């Protein structure tokens, strides 16, 4: 376990203790690892905080869409709240900088394209259409992940996953002008799943 992961785990445990949330350390670690694996985070958790900011940014536009994305990413509400409600500060400035960084490292676009897509959300348009489109993409991403990562569909230089995530990031950025926001069937494609999830809980 890296130093930053230890700090993250300690921070979550502290939040649960302060708020009398009865979850044991083993469960917290399991929930954290499920989330990290789901988003393909790097071992050192670099840029982790951008995932929290993503949910907050979407929630400011639509709590329904934010809840859907949070569930799709397997981000337990108490883990999100631990960082949304309380800032985590690490004495080691270099580790602290990595935790809060908002840029990706060389090689990440190829090795972990979905993670790059998520941590770059601060560059995206912030309105309902854009947030709903992000939710629809995330839903489609997990539905088609097997084919996206299948070597048979890759080119010599890039995988289908890298290509899809890169193109989507470009389309979502503020400077992109040609997106047709009238395609409501795409924008709202996450809603039936979102509503089903709400009924189950």
ABEGO torsion letter per residue (X at the ends): XBAAAAAAAAAAAAAAAAAGBBBBAAAAAAAAAAAAAAAGBBAAGBGAAAAAAAAAAAAAABAAAAAAAAAAAGBBAAAAAAAAABBBBBABAAAAAAAABABBBBGAAAABAAAAAAAAAAABBBBAAAAAAAAAAAAAAAAAAAAAABAAABBAABBAAAAAAAAAAAAABAABAABBAABAAAAAAAAAAAAAAAAAX
